[in-house]
């Protein structure tokens, strides 16, 4: 743990070196649940509210949902049904 000057304020650093690290919630030691846990270089978060995110690559293993989702069906022959594509006007008007 350290605090050092940084311009007109201070910069603080807290680092933990551990095989496992977690933050648990609950007031009953027999019923604690990990809200946040780090194990083998992976971070596990039970539930998260993220206002804005930049994700370079995502692997969704179950489902991705939204309140206004309309499913798109891809037939075996590769034909899309119920597809709405938003293509910028500049792309449509570009000369080939």
C-alpha positions in Angstrom: 0.0 0.0 0.0 1.4 3.4 -0.9 0.4 7.1 -1.2 2.6 9.4 -3.3 2.3 12.9 -4.6 1.0 13.2 -8.2 0.8 16.8 -9.5 -1.6 18.8 -7.3 -3.1 15.6 -5.6 -2.0 12.2 -4.5 -1.9 8.8 -6.1 -2.7 5.8 -4.0 -1.9 2.2 -4.7 -3.2 -1.0 -3.1 -1.9 -4.4 -4.3 -2.6 -7.8 -3.0 -0.5 -10.9 -3.6 -2.5 -14.0 -2.9 -3.4 -17.3 -4.5 -7.1 -16.4 -4.0 -8.8 -13.1 -3.2 -12.4 -12.4 -2.7 -15.0 -10.0 -1.2 -17.8 -11.8 0.6 -21.2 -10.5 1.6 -23.6 -11.6 4.3 -23.5 -11.4 8.1 -23.7 -15.2 8.7 -20.3 -16.9 8.4 -22.0 -20.1 7.4 -23.8 -18.4 4.6 -21.3 -16.0 3.0 -21.4 -15.6 -0.7 -18.5 -14.3 -2.8 -19.6 -11.0 -4.6 -16.1 -10.7 -6.2 -13.5 -13.4 -6.4 -10.1 -13.8 -8.2 -8.8 -17.3 -8.8 -6.1 -18.6 -11.2 -5.9 -15.2 -13.0 -9.7 -15.1 -13.6 -12.1 -12.6 -12.0 -15.6 -13.9 -11.0 -18.3 -11.4 -10.3 -21.7 -12.7 -9.1 -23.7 -9.8 -10.5 -22.6 -6.6 -12.1 -24.2 -3.3 -13.3 -21.9 -1.8 -16.0 -22.9 1.6 -17.4 -20.5 1.6 -20.3 -18.1 -1.0 -21.5 -15.6 -1.5 -24.3 -15.2 -5.2 -25.1 -12.7 -6.3 -27.7 -13.9 -9.9 -27.8 -16.8 -11.7 -26.1 -17.7 -15.3 -25.7 -21.4 -15.7 -24.8 -22.1 -19.2 -23.6 -25.8 -19.1 -22.9 -27.9 -16.2 -24.1 -27.9 -12.5 -24.8 -31.2 -10.7 -24.1 -32.7 -7.2 -24.2 -36.2 -5.9 -23.5 -36.7 -5.0 -27.2 -35.1 -8.0 -28.8 -36.7 -9.5 -32.0 -35.1 -12.9 -32.8 -33.5 -13.4 -36.2 -33.9 -16.8 -37.7 -31.3 -18.2 -40.1 -32.6 -21.0 -42.2 -30.4 -24.0 -43.1 -30.0 -22.5 -46.6 -28.5 -19.3 -45.0 -31.6 -17.1 -45.5 -32.2 -14.6 -42.8 -35.8 -13.9 -41.5 -36.9 -11.0 -39.3 -33.6 -9.2 -40.0 -33.3 -5.5 -39.6 -30.0 -4.1 -40.9 -28.9 -0.6 -40.1 -26.6 0.5 -42.9 -25.2 4.1 -42.9 -26.5 6.2 -45.8 -22.9 6.9 -46.9 -22.3 3.2 -47.4 -25.4 2.9 -49.5 -24.5 5.9 -51.7 -20.8 4.9 -52.2 -19.9 4.4 -55.8 -18.4 1.1 -56.7 
